[in-house]
Amino acid sequence: MKNYLKDSARTASNTYFTDKATATEVKQVFETFAATGQDLDNQKRRLFYGKGDDLTGGHVEGFNIDKLNGNIVHAIYGLCTEAGEISEAFLKAASTGEFDKVNLKEEAGDLLWYLAMLFRELDTDFEQVATTNINKLKARFPEKFEQDKAYNRDLDTERGILES
């Protein structure tokens, strides 16, 4: 995973265009995302921890979670709820002027836990996913990150790497 950290830095944009989004819109989007994360966390607690009353009705044509792999669904809920908590950390940092790194590491650990759950169900592991991801990014950015290549991707080549 140390190689992944190094390789991912090579393909990351190091430009921060703070003139492309207003503080108001950034704050609004992250507040909405944090609230959505809280809503998802409440659903996750009902679905996977049995918290709350049973619900009836609410059938949606063409949408059914009953037969989906519950561990994959749990992992997806967990990743989304933890991302919501990271958005809360971002909002706090934007107000205080600094990130709570201890909290961010704790939330990153929770994300890893849910990724581990997902990877078990997909019969893969961190190393396989990391290697495939870096190979895809190396195909996209052979030397380093370039904005043009971020927008003009060879999706067929990338899909081939992901499927190999």
SEMIPA-660459 format. One record per residue (C-alpha): residue in one letter; x, y, z. Coordinates in steps of 0.02 Angstrom, whole numbers, plus 50000, padded with zeros to 5 digits. Each point is the difference from the previous one (the first is absolute). Layout:
<recs>
+------+-------+-------+-------+
| rest |     u |     v |     w |
+------+-------+-------+-------+
|    A |     X |     Y |     Z |
...
+------+-------+-------+-------+
</recs>
This chain:
<recs>
+------+-------+-------+-------+
| rest |     u |     v |     w |
+------+-------+-------+-------+
|    M | 50000 | 50000 | 50000 |
|    K | 50149 | 50117 | 50021 |
|    N | 50029 | 49985 | 49812 |
|    Y | 49817 | 50043 | 49973 |
|    L | 50022 | 50162 | 50097 |
|    K | 50150 | 50046 | 49892 |
|    D | 49919 | 49946 | 49836 |
|    S | 49838 | 50089 | 50039 |
|    A | 50095 | 50162 | 50032 |
|    R | 50069 | 49990 | 49823 |
|    T | 49826 | 50000 | 49924 |
|    A | 49922 | 50131 | 50115 |
|    S | 49959 | 50178 | 49950 |
|    N | 50104 | 50118 | 50107 |
|    T | 49900 | 50152 | 49945 |
|    Y | 49869 | 50074 | 50114 |
|    F | 49880 | 50112 | 49902 |
|    T | 49916 | 50093 | 50143 |
|    D | 49941 | 50131 | 49876 |
|    K | 49887 | 49873 | 49913 |
|    A | 49873 | 49977 | 50142 |
|    T | 49931 | 50124 | 50124 |
|    A | 50011 | 49972 | 50187 |
|    T | 49810 | 50005 | 50004 |
|    E | 49977 | 49859 | 49875 |
|    V | 50137 | 49893 | 50077 |
|    K | 49922 | 50021 | 50173 |
|    Q | 49825 | 49961 | 49935 |
|    V | 50054 | 49844 | 49908 |
|    F | 50098 | 49931 | 50147 |
|    E | 49859 | 50040 | 50122 |
|    T | 49880 | 49906 | 49887 |
|    F | 50123 | 49855 | 49985 |
|    A | 50025 | 49994 | 50189 |
|    A | 49811 | 49999 | 50027 |
|    T | 49978 | 49862 | 49871 |
|    G | 50136 | 49901 | 50091 |
|    Q | 49902 | 50017 | 50161 |
|    D | 49840 | 49941 | 49914 |
|    L | 50094 | 49851 | 49928 |
|    D | 50074 | 49962 | 50172 |
|    N | 49825 | 49994 | 50074 |
|    Q | 49945 | 49880 | 49862 |
|    K | 50158 | 49896 | 50026 |
|    R | 49960 | 49984 | 50185 |
|    R | 49824 | 49940 | 49958 |
|    L | 50054 | 49881 | 49862 |
|    F | 50153 | 49922 | 50081 |
|    Y | 49984 | 50027 | 50187 |
|    G | 49811 | 49980 | 50017 |
|    K | 49978 | 50172 | 50077 |
|    G | 49825 | 50072 | 49987 |
|    D | 49830 | 49935 | 49953 |
|    D | 49962 | 49890 | 49850 |
|    L | 49932 | 50098 | 49854 |
|    T | 49862 | 49950 | 49880 |
|    G | 49956 | 50055 | 49825 |
|    G | 50107 | 50111 | 49894 |
|    H | 50022 | 49881 | 49853 |
|    V | 50088 | 50083 | 49853 |
|    E | 49974 | 49921 | 49830 |
|    G | 50164 | 49932 | 49930 |
|    F | 50098 | 50031 | 50162 |
|    N | 50025 | 49859 | 50124 |
|    I | 50140 | 49975 | 50126 |
|    D | 49932 | 49839 | 50076 |
|    K | 50100 | 49880 | 49891 |
|    L | 50163 | 50099 | 49994 |
|    N | 50154 | 49936 | 50093 |
|    G | 49975 | 50076 | 50172 |
|    N | 50186 | 50016 | 50036 |
|    I | 50028 | 50099 | 49841 |
|    V | 49851 | 50111 | 50041 |
|    H | 50068 | 50022 | 50178 |
|    A | 50172 | 50045 | 49932 |
|    I | 49925 | 50128 | 49880 |
|    Y | 49897 | 50079 | 50139 |
|    G | 50153 | 50004 | 50111 |
|    L | 50112 | 50081 | 49869 |
|    C | 49868 | 50132 | 49967 |
|    T | 49969 | 50037 | 50184 |
|    E | 50186 | 50012 | 50038 |
|    A | 50023 | 50116 | 49850 |
|    G | 49861 | 50105 | 50077 |
|    E | 50099 | 50008 | 50162 |
|    I | 50155 | 50053 | 49904 |
|    S | 49897 | 50138 | 49920 |
|    E | 49954 | 50057 | 50176 |
|    A | 50186 | 50006 | 50040 |
|    F | 50027 | 50106 | 49844 |
|    L | 49863 | 50121 | 50052 |
|    K | 50075 | 50016 | 50174 |
|    A | 50174 | 50030 | 49928 |
|    A | 49933 | 50134 | 49883 |
|    S | 49932 | 50088 | 50155 |
|    T | 50149 | 49975 | 50116 |
|    G | 50139 | 50013 | 49873 |
|    E | 50074 | 49828 | 50031 |
|    F | 49959 | 49816 | 49985 |
|    D | 49982 | 49887 | 50151 |
|    K | 50125 | 49871 | 49936 |
|    V | 49961 | 49877 | 50139 |
|    N | 49817 | 50000 | 49949 |
|    L | 50043 | 49986 | 49815 |
|    K | 50110 | 49848 | 50034 |
|    E | 49860 | 49921 | 50101 |
|    E | 49875 | 50029 | 49859 |
|    A | 50126 | 49935 | 49872 |
|    G | 50016 | 49843 | 50107 |
|    D | 49812 | 49979 | 49998 |
|    L | 50002 | 50018 | 49810 |
|    L | 50133 | 49864 | 49992 |
|    W | 49892 | 49887 | 50107 |
|    Y | 49853 | 50017 | 49881 |
|    L | 50116 | 49977 | 49850 |
|    A | 50063 | 49839 | 50080 |
|    M | 49819 | 49941 | 50015 |
|    L | 49969 | 50042 | 49817 |
|    F | 50162 | 49918 | 49943 |
|    R | 49958 | 49838 | 50094 |
|    E | 49834 | 49991 | 49909 |
|    L | 50083 | 50038 | 49831 |
|    D | 50134 | 49868 | 50033 |
|    T | 50142 | 50126 | 49985 |
|    D | 50116 | 50092 | 50116 |
|    F | 50082 | 50169 | 50025 |
|    E | 50156 | 49953 | 49902 |
|    Q | 49904 | 49939 | 49847 |
|    V | 49887 | 50152 | 49997 |
|    A | 50145 | 50120 | 50028 |
|    T | 50105 | 49920 | 49862 |
|    T | 49857 | 50003 | 49876 |
|    N | 49959 | 50180 | 50043 |
|    I | 50180 | 50058 | 49976 |
|    N | 50014 | 49905 | 49834 |
|    K | 49842 | 50088 | 49940 |
|    L | 50069 | 50170 | 50055 |
|    K | 50168 | 49966 | 49919 |
|    A | 49910 | 49965 | 49836 |
|    R | 49905 | 50164 | 50020 |
|    F | 50150 | 50102 | 50057 |
|    P | 50159 | 49914 | 49933 |
|    E | 50120 | 50132 | 50068 |
|    K | 49900 | 50103 | 50125 |
|    F | 49829 | 50079 | 50024 |
|    E | 49944 | 50107 | 49853 |
|    Q | 49834 | 50092 | 50000 |
|    D | 49963 | 49960 | 49818 |
|    K | 50023 | 49814 | 50032 |
|    A | 49884 | 50010 | 50150 |
|    Y | 49859 | 50058 | 49885 |
|    N | 50045 | 49900 | 49844 |
|    R | 50013 | 49822 | 50060 |
|    D | 50016 | 49838 | 49902 |
|    L | 49860 | 49909 | 50090 |
|    D | 50020 | 49840 | 49898 |
|    T | 50183 | 49983 | 50051 |
|    E | 49959 | 50039 | 50181 |
|    R | 49858 | 49872 | 50003 |
|    G | 50120 | 49870 | 49926 |
|    I | 50122 | 50031 | 50143 |
|    L | 49860 | 49987 | 50128 |
|    E | 49939 | 49835 | 49927 |
|    S | 50171 | 49918 | 49987 |
+------+-------+-------+-------+
</recs>
